[in-house]
Amino acid sequence: MKTLVTSAALAAILQTSAPAAEADWVDYPGASGPGKGKHIVLISGDEEYRSEDGLPMLGKILSQRHGFDCTVLFSVSPEGLIDPNAGASLSHPEALDSADAIVMLIRFRKWPDATMRRFDAAIRRGVPVIGLRTSTHAFQLPDSSEFKGYNSFGKRVLGEQWVNHWGGHKSEATRGIIEAANANDALLHGVSEVFANSDVYEAAPPADAKILLRGQVLKGMNPGDEAASYSKKRADGVEQPVNSPMMAVAWSREVKGEAGKTNKILCTTMGAATDLTNEGLRRLVVNGVYWGLGLAVPAKADVSLVGSYEPLMYGFGGFRKGVKPSSHK
């Protein structure tokens, strides 16, 4: 006896048997903790500082140590592989619709308007933002974009744009020096011995910014190296010693947007994946999430690593090839 299979039934069979498409983002459900029920979206997308290594690590800490539900988004190739050079890509931008806070390390992204619309909506509803390193120059949208005004996001929202390498790139590391006047700020709870092997950026945050850390330019790339002692010209042509005064490398501010909502901002020009091997810097970022959400900042937040963390050294073109987002689960 022949069995007749209708086209609808055949389609149902094929749909059931076909493997589900693999997600090009990573979710880390929150364990128990003060962050339970809050959704943190971490956005990776830069060609140089290996945010594709650093942001998943932070997501694991925020979820497993503090209870936040975390989603990490990536720039991906058409094949679904992590590709920081895919400047127009952001995997699963729908996650931004439910973001309670954003942690981002992106550089000169060229997202389409549909993606920017979701990011813009999050900013308009007052979502707090923790911006790392090249997020000061997050976007390079074309003139045809409805959201080309976001090319000034660094200056307008975070408090600074790309200016210049102040320390020697790949030759002079950064020692974070706590700003004495703000040493008791909650964002600095438990923060000490901050070191980054990325260099100090030239930065002049606006008057409404609260400086948390200044960056001492070192003579070399090791935490114990002496402070550098030469002078150089700032972007405005004024010459000064590189460490007198020291450039700001971390600050906070509160920015009221066009929609009338206020975004709480923590910006640091540190944040390369290698920088985040430093416990003090990780704690500053975690403190920033608590502060941004109006939660009590722990006296000394647990920022111990979840699993192994072996970030690659920063540099253009140096990312791991052929890696799927799911490899970070």
C-alpha positions in Angstrom: 0.0 0.0 0.0 1.3 3.4 -1.0 1.4 6.1 1.6 0.7 9.6 0.4 2.5 12.4 2.1 1.1 15.9 1.5 3.5 18.8 0.9 2.5 20.4 4.2 3.3 17.2 6.1 6.6 16.8 4.2 7.5 20.4 5.1 6.7 19.7 8.8 8.8 16.5 8.7 11.8 18.4 7.2 11.4 21.3 9.6 11.4 18.9 12.6 14.4 16.9 11.4 16.5 19.9 10.3 19.1 21.0 12.9 18.4 24.3 14.6 20.7 27.2 13.5 23.4 27.8 16.0 23.1 31.1 17.8 25.7 33.8 16.9 25.6 35.3 20.4 26.0 33.9 23.9 23.6 34.0 26.9 24.8 33.5 30.4 21.8 33.1 32.7 22.3 34.7 36.1 23.0 32.6 39.2 21.8 33.8 42.5 22.9 37.3 43.6 22.0 41.0 43.7 21.7 41.2 39.9 19.0 38.6 39.6 16.4 39.7 37.0 18.6 42.4 35.5 19.7 41.9 31.9 23.2 43.1 30.9 24.1 43.3 27.2 27.8 43.2 26.4 28.7 44.4 22.9 32.0 43.2 21.4 33.2 44.7 18.1 36.6 46.1 17.6 39.5 45.1 15.3 42.3 45.7 17.7 41.8 45.2 21.4 40.3 41.6 21.4 36.9 42.5 22.9 35.8 39.1 21.6 38.0 37.6 24.4 37.3 40.2 27.1 33.5 40.7 27.0 32.6 37.0 27.4 34.9 36.8 30.4 33.1 39.8 32.0 29.7 38.3 31.1 30.6 35.1 33.0 31.7 37.0 36.1 28.6 39.2 36.1 26.3 36.2 35.7 28.0 33.6 37.9 29.4 35.9 40.6 26.6 38.5 40.8 23.4 37.0 39.3 22.9 39.2 36.3 21.5 37.7 33.1 24.1 38.5 30.5 24.1 38.4 26.7 27.3 38.9 24.7 26.9 40.1 21.1 29.6 39.9 18.4 30.6 41.1 15.0 30.2 38.0 12.8 30.9 36.8 9.3 28.1 35.6 7.0 29.1 32.1 8.2 28.4 33.0 11.8 32.1 33.1 12.9 33.4 35.9 15.1 35.0 38.5 12.8 35.9 41.9 14.4 36.5 43.2 10.9 32.8 42.9 10.0 32.1 46.5 11.0 28.4 46.4 9.8 27.6 43.3 11.9 26.0 43.0 15.3 24.7 39.6 16.1 21.2 39.4 17.8 20.6 43.1 18.2 17.1 42.2 19.6 18.8 41.7 22.9 19.1 45.4 23.2 15.3 45.7 23.5 15.5 44.3 27.0 18.9 45.6 28.1 19.0 47.1 31.6 22.6 48.1 31.1 25.2 48.0 28.3 28.9 47.2 28.6 30.6 47.9 25.3 34.0 47.8 23.6 33.4 48.7 19.9 35.3 50.7 17.3 34.1 52.5 14.2 31.1 50.3 13.7 28.9 50.8 10.6 25.7 49.1 11.8 22.6 49.4 9.6 19.8 51.6 10.6 17.7 48.6 11.8 20.4 47.8 14.4 21.1 51.4 15.3 17.4 51.9 15.9 17.6 49.3 18.7 20.7 50.8 20.2 19.2 54.3 20.0 16.1 53.1 21.8 18.1 51.7 24.6 20.0 55.0 25.0 16.7 57.0 24.9 15.2 55.0 27.7 18.1 55.9 29.9 20.1 52.6 30.0 23.4 53.0 31.8 26.5 52.5 29.7 30.0 51.3 30.6 32.2 52.2 27.7 35.7 50.6 27.3 38.7 51.8 25.4 37.8 52.4 21.7 34.1 53.0 22.6 35.2 56.7 22.6 35.1 56.2 18.8 32.4 53.6 18.6 30.7 54.5 15.3 31.6 55.5 11.7 28.2 55.6 10.1 27.8 56.8 6.6 26.1 60.1 5.8 23.1 58.2 4.5 22.4 56.7 7.9 19.5 58.0 9.8 21.7 57.7 12.9 24.9 59.4 11.6 24.7 61.7 14.7 26.0 58.7 16.7 29.4 59.3 15.1 29.8 61.8 18.0 28.6 59.3 20.6 32.0 59.2 22.3 32.3 63.0 22.8 28.6 63.6 23.4 27.7 60.7 25.7 30.8 59.0 27.0 32.7 62.3 27.4 35.6 61.9 25.0 36.3 60.9 21.4 39.5 59.5 19.8 42.3 62.1 20.1 45.7 60.5 20.2 47.9 57.8 21.8 49.5 59.7 24.7 51.8 56.9 25.9 53.9 54.9 23.5 51.6 52.3 21.8 52.8 48.8 22.6 55.8 50.1 24.4 54.6 52.2 27.4 51.9 50.7 29.7 49.5 52.4 32.1 49.4 52.5 35.9 46.0 53.6 37.2 46.3 56.3 39.9 43.2 56.9 42.0 42.0 60.6 41.9 42.5 61.6 45.5 39.5 63.9 45.6 37.2 61.0 44.6 38.9 58.1 46.3 35.7 57.4 48.4 33.4 57.1 45.4 31.4 53.9 45.3 32.8 53.1 41.8 36.2 52.7 43.4 35.2 50.3 46.1 37.9 47.7 46.3 39.8 49.1 43.3 43.5 49.1 43.7 46.7 48.3 41.9 45.2 49.0 38.5 47.5 48.2 35.6 46.9 48.1 31.8 49.4 47.0 29.2 47.6 49.2 26.7 48.8 52.8 26.6 47.3 56.0 27.9 45.0 57.8 25.5 45.0 61.6 25.4 41.7 62.6 26.9 40.0 65.7 28.3 36.6 64.7 29.8 34.0 67.6 30.2 33.6 69.6 33.4 30.6 67.5 34.5 32.7 64.3 34.6 34.0 62.9 37.9 37.6 61.7 37.3 38.2 58.4 39.0 41.6 57.3 37.7 44.5 59.0 36.0 46.9 57.1 33.8 50.6 57.2 34.7 52.6 56.5 31.5 55.3 53.9 32.3 58.7 53.5 30.7 57.9 49.9 29.7 55.2 47.3 29.6 55.5 45.9 33.2 53.6 46.9 36.4 56.9 47.6 38.2 58.3 49.9 35.6 59.1 53.5 36.4 57.1 56.5 35.3 58.1 58.1 32.0 59.6 61.5 32.2 59.5 63.1 28.7 57.2 65.8 27.3 55.0 65.9 24.2 52.5 68.1 22.5 48.8 67.6 23.1 46.3 67.8 20.2 45.9 71.5 20.9 49.6 72.1 20.4 50.5 72.7 24.0 53.6 70.8 25.2 53.6 69.2 28.6 55.2 66.4 30.6 53.4 63.1 29.9 52.7 62.6 33.6 52.1 66.2 34.8 49.2 66.4 34.8 48.3 62.8 34.0 45.5 62.1 31.6 42.2 60.9 32.9 41.7 57.1 32.1 38.4 56.5 33.9 35.5 58.8 34.8 31.8 58.8 35.4 29.1 61.3 34.4 25.3 61.5 34.1 23.9 62.7 30.7 20.4 63.8 30.1 19.4 62.9 26.5 17.0 64.3 24.0 14.2 62.0 25.3 14.5 63.4 28.8 16.0 60.3 30.3 19.4 60.3 32.1 22.1 57.8 31.2 24.7 57.0 33.9 28.0 56.6 32.2 31.3 55.0 33.2 34.0 55.4 30.6 37.5 54.1 30.7 40.2 54.3 28.0 41.6 51.1 29.4 39.8 47.8 28.6 41.9 45.7 26.1 41.4 42.0 26.8 44.9 41.9 28.2 44.1 44.9 30.5 41.2 42.9 32.0 43.6 40.3 33.4 44.0 43.0 36.1 41.7 42.5 39.1 41.3 46.2 39.9 40.1 47.0 36.4 37.6 44.2 36.3 36.3 45.4 39.7 35.8 48.9 38.3 33.7 47.5 35.4 31.6 45.4 37.7 31.1 48.3 40.1 30.0 50.3 37.2 27.2 47.9 36.4 25.9 48.1 40.0 26.2 51.9 40.1 24.6 52.3 36.8 21.6 50.2 37.9 21.2 52.0 41.2 22.2 48.9 43.2 24.5 49.1 46.2 28.1 48.7 45.1 29.8 45.9 47.0 32.6 46.8 49.3 34.8 44.4 47.3 33.0 42.8 44.5 34.0 39.2 43.6 35.7 39.4 40.2 37.5 36.1 40.3 37.6 34.5 36.9 35.0 31.8 35.8 37.1 29.2 34.1 40.3 29.9 32.2 41.1 33.3 30.6 43.9 33.6 28.1 43.4 36.7 26.0 45.4 37.4 22.9 47.7 40.4 22.8 46.0 43.3 21.1 46.8 44.3 17.5 45.1 44.6 14.2 44.3 41.3 12.5 45.4 39.3 15.5 42.0 37.7 16.4 41.5 33.9 16.6 40.1 32.7 13.3 37.3 30.3 12.8 35.8 30.8 16.2 32.0 30.5 16.8 30.3 32.5 19.5 29.2 29.2 21.1 32.8 28.5 21.9 32.5 31.0 24.7 29.8 29.1 26.6 
